[in-house]
Amino acid sequence: MKTTVKDLAKMIDHSLLHPTMTDDILREGCEIAKKYDVASVCMKPYSVKMAKELLAGTDVKIGAVIGFPHGNNAKEIKILEAEKACDDGAEEVDMVINIGKALGGDWNYVENEIDAINKAVVNKAAILKVIFENDYLQEEHIIKLCKICNNCNVEFVKTSSGYGFVKQDNGMYSYDGATEPDLKLMRKYARQDIQVKAAGGVRTLKDLLKVRSLGVTRVGATATVAMLEEAKSVLDSGKSLEEYLDSEVKLGGGY
């Protein structure tokens, strides 16, 4: 089967998380999500009720972030935040792990937190996506987190929040987000029934198709319109999206 625009749209969690976004911008984002029939909107927790009203009657799911973006809330607060988001209408919850605990090797804490939040979310008939924030981690941390998520039976493992900026020696900050090596690692070590979400750096049609080829089933994206309009243009030209990706890969660059 050839990839369709709808296939790509249903990979996208339209991200509406930037701290400067006003309610008007969030409303506009929900209209984009509705127009392009994406998988979900990924919202600030306070805006979930708004999204529920705007997206009523569509099959665009509502997602909320918790412990966002740095994962440092107490476990009990993360649970309450997740439950509140679900009560307000969230069907999907994207949580950030306690990154310091992972780097410090306190894996019991990390697993207990993920397990408790997953159970709370599942009890609300929602699903959990666990954000690792790979820019801060080494391969061994990513592998361990995948194994923990396997034990906890979460729905998704996710690369990044989109805001995991790493301070460099010169004082500037850099961010890689979803890289090919990390995505391959997560797809290898996460159980096959656990999905992989790429967030950060998926900005073009080529990026979207490439991560799809790596086994990614969701992406967090702000460039939704640009990617899907380009996909429509490619198909209108008579070329398949598979042919487009093959030609783009041969040209090099990006993923």
C-alpha positions as CSV (number, residue, x, y, z in Angstrom):
1,M,0.0,0.0,0.0
2,K,1.3,3.5,-0.9
3,T,1.5,6.1,1.8
4,T,-1.3,8.6,1.7
5,V,-1.6,12.1,3.1
6,K,-4.1,10.8,5.6
7,D,-1.6,8.2,6.8
8,L,0.9,11.1,7.5
9,A,-1.7,13.3,9.1
10,K,-2.6,10.5,11.6
11,M,1.1,10.4,12.6
12,I,1.1,14.0,13.7
13,D,0.5,15.3,17.2
14,H,0.1,19.0,16.4
15,S,2.2,20.7,19.1
16,L,0.8,23.8,20.8
17,L,3.2,24.1,23.7
18,H,5.3,27.2,23.2
19,P,5.1,29.3,26.4
20,T,4.2,32.5,24.4
21,M,1.2,31.0,22.8
22,T,-2.0,32.9,23.6
23,D,-5.5,31.4,23.8
24,D,-6.1,32.8,20.3
25,I,-3.1,31.1,18.9
26,L,-4.2,27.8,20.6
27,R,-7.6,28.2,19.0
28,E,-6.0,28.7,15.6
29,G,-3.9,25.6,16.2
30,C,-7.0,23.5,17.0
31,E,-8.6,24.7,13.8
32,I,-5.5,23.5,11.9
33,A,-5.6,20.2,13.6
34,K,-9.3,19.9,12.7
35,K,-8.7,20.9,9.0
36,Y,-5.9,18.5,8.4
37,D,-7.5,15.7,10.6
38,V,-4.3,15.0,12.5
39,A,-3.9,12.3,15.2
40,S,-4.0,14.8,18.1
41,V,-3.3,18.2,19.5
42,C,-0.7,18.3,22.2
43,M,-1.8,21.0,24.6
44,K,-0.8,22.9,27.7
45,P,-2.8,21.4,30.6
46,Y,-4.9,24.4,31.2
47,S,-6.1,24.5,27.6
48,V,-7.5,21.0,27.4
49,K,-11.1,22.1,28.2
50,M,-10.8,24.6,25.4
51,A,-9.5,22.0,22.9
52,K,-12.3,19.6,23.9
53,E,-14.9,22.2,22.9
54,L,-13.2,23.2,19.7
55,L,-12.6,19.6,18.6
56,A,-16.0,18.2,19.5
57,G,-17.4,16.0,16.8
58,T,-13.9,15.2,15.2
59,D,-11.7,12.3,15.7
60,V,-8.7,14.5,16.6
61,K,-7.6,13.3,20.0
62,I,-6.6,15.7,22.8
63,G,-3.2,15.3,24.5
64,A,-1.8,17.1,27.5
65,V,1.7,17.4,28.8
66,I,2.5,16.9,32.5
67,G,5.7,17.6,34.4
68,F,6.6,19.7,31.4
69,P,9.2,20.4,30.2
70,H,11.8,19.3,32.8
71,G,10.1,16.5,34.7
72,N,11.0,17.7,38.2
73,N,7.6,17.8,39.8
74,A,6.9,15.4,42.7
75,K,5.4,12.1,41.7
76,E,2.2,12.9,43.5
77,I,1.8,16.2,41.6
78,K,2.4,14.5,38.3
79,I,-0.3,12.0,39.1
80,L,-2.7,14.8,40.1
81,E,-1.8,16.8,37.0
82,A,-2.4,13.7,34.8
83,E,-5.7,12.9,36.4
84,K,-6.9,16.5,36.1
85,A,-5.9,16.6,32.4
86,C,-7.9,13.4,31.8
87,D,-10.9,14.7,33.7
88,D,-10.8,17.8,31.5
89,G,-10.8,15.8,28.3
90,A,-7.3,14.6,27.6
91,E,-7.2,11.2,25.9
92,E,-3.4,11.1,25.8
93,V,-0.8,12.3,28.3
94,D,2.8,13.1,27.5
95,M,4.9,13.0,30.7
96,V,8.6,14.0,31.2
97,I,10.6,11.6,33.3
98,N,12.6,12.8,36.3
99,I,15.8,13.3,34.3
100,G,18.1,13.9,37.3
101,K,17.0,10.6,38.8
102,A,17.7,8.8,35.6
103,L,21.2,10.4,35.3
104,G,21.8,9.6,38.9
105,G,20.9,5.9,38.4
106,D,17.9,5.9,40.8
107,W,16.1,3.5,38.5
108,N,13.6,2.4,41.2
109,Y,12.4,5.9,41.5
110,V,12.1,6.3,37.8
111,E,10.2,3.1,37.3
112,N,7.9,3.6,40.3
113,E,7.0,7.1,39.0
114,I,6.3,5.9,35.4
115,D,4.3,3.0,36.6
116,A,2.2,5.0,39.0
117,I,1.4,7.7,36.4
118,N,0.7,5.1,33.7
119,K,-1.8,3.3,36.0
120,A,-3.5,6.6,36.9
121,V,-3.8,7.5,33.2
122,V,-5.1,4.1,32.1
123,N,-7.6,4.2,34.9
124,K,-8.9,7.3,33.2
125,A,-9.2,5.5,29.9
126,A,-6.3,7.4,28.4
127,I,-2.8,6.5,27.3
128,L,0.7,7.5,28.4
129,K,3.6,8.7,26.3
130,V,6.9,8.8,28.3
131,I,9.3,11.6,27.3
132,F,13.0,10.6,27.9
133,E,14.6,13.9,26.8
134,N,17.4,12.2,25.0
135,D,19.6,15.3,24.6
136,Y,20.6,14.9,28.2
137,L,21.1,11.1,28.1
138,Q,23.6,8.5,26.9
139,E,22.7,5.3,25.1
140,E,22.7,3.2,28.3
141,H,20.1,5.5,29.8
142,I,17.9,5.3,26.7
143,I,18.1,1.5,26.7
144,K,17.3,1.3,30.4
145,L,14.3,3.6,30.0
146,C,13.0,1.5,27.2
147,K,13.2,-1.6,29.4
148,I,11.5,0.2,32.2
149,C,8.7,1.3,29.9
150,N,8.4,-2.3,28.7
151,N,7.9,-3.4,32.3
152,C,5.3,-0.6,32.9
153,N,3.3,-1.4,29.7
154,V,3.1,2.2,28.5
155,E,1.7,3.0,25.1
156,F,4.6,5.2,23.8
157,V,8.2,6.0,24.3
158,K,9.1,9.6,23.2
159,T,12.4,11.2,22.4
160,S,12.0,14.7,23.6
161,S,9.9,17.6,25.0
162,G,11.1,20.1,22.4
163,Y,12.6,22.2,25.1
164,G,15.6,20.1,26.3
165,F,18.3,22.6,25.5
166,V,21.8,21.7,26.5
167,K,24.2,24.5,27.6
168,Q,27.5,24.4,25.7
169,D,31.0,25.5,26.9
170,N,30.5,28.9,25.1
171,G,27.3,29.6,27.1
172,M,25.0,29.0,24.1
173,Y,22.3,26.3,24.0
174,S,21.8,23.6,21.5
175,Y,19.1,21.0,20.8
176,D,19.0,17.9,18.6
177,G,15.6,16.4,19.5
178,A,14.7,13.2,17.6
179,T,17.9,11.9,16.0
180,E,18.1,8.8,13.7
181,P,20.5,6.9,16.1
182,D,18.2,7.5,19.1
183,L,15.1,6.5,17.2
184,K,16.7,3.3,16.0
185,L,17.8,2.6,19.5
186,M,14.3,3.1,21.0
187,R,12.7,1.0,18.3
188,K,15.2,-1.8,19.0
189,Y,14.8,-1.9,22.8
190,A,11.1,-0.9,23.2
191,R,8.8,-3.8,22.9
192,Q,7.3,-4.1,19.5
193,D,3.8,-3.3,20.7
194,I,5.1,-0.1,22.3
195,Q,5.0,2.8,19.9
196,V,7.8,5.4,19.3
197,K,7.1,9.1,19.1
198,A,9.7,11.5,17.6
199,A,9.6,15.1,18.8
200,G,12.0,17.9,18.0
201,G,13.6,18.3,14.5
202,V,10.9,16.8,12.3
203,R,10.1,19.8,10.2
204,T,9.9,18.7,6.6
205,L,8.1,16.1,4.6
206,K,11.4,14.3,4.1
207,D,11.9,14.2,7.9
208,L,8.4,12.8,8.4
209,L,8.8,10.1,5.9
210,K,12.2,9.1,7.1
211,V,11.2,8.7,10.7
212,R,8.2,6.7,9.5
213,S,10.6,4.4,7.7
214,L,12.4,3.9,11.0
215,G,9.3,2.6,12.7
216,V,8.0,5.8,14.3
217,T,4.2,6.0,14.4
218,R,3.8,9.5,15.9
219,V,5.6,12.8,15.7
220,G,5.3,16.0,17.7
221,A,5.2,18.8,15.1
222,T,4.6,22.5,14.6
223,A,5.2,22.3,10.9
224,T,2.1,20.3,10.3
225,V,0.7,22.5,7.5
226,A,4.0,22.7,5.5
227,M,4.6,18.9,5.7
228,L,1.1,17.9,4.7
229,E,0.8,20.5,1.9
230,E,4.1,19.3,0.5
231,A,2.8,15.7,0.6
232,K,-0.3,16.8,-1.3
233,S,1.9,18.5,-3.9
234,V,4.1,15.5,-4.4
235,L,1.1,13.2,-4.9
236,D,-0.5,15.8,-7.3
237,S,2.7,15.6,-9.4
238,G,2.1,11.9,-9.9
239,K,5.0,10.7,-7.8
240,S,4.4,8.5,-4.8
241,L,5.7,9.5,-1.4
242,E,8.0,6.5,-1.3
243,E,9.5,7.6,-4.6
244,Y,9.9,11.1,-3.2
245,L,11.7,9.9,-0.1
246,D,14.0,7.7,-2.1
247,S,15.0,10.7,-4.4
248,E,15.5,13.0,-1.4
249,V,17.6,10.5,0.5
250,K,19.9,10.1,-2.6
251,L,20.4,13.9,-2.5
252,G,21.6,13.6,1.1
253,G,21.1,15.9,4.1
254,G,18.7,15.8,7.1
255,Y,17.7,12.3,8.2
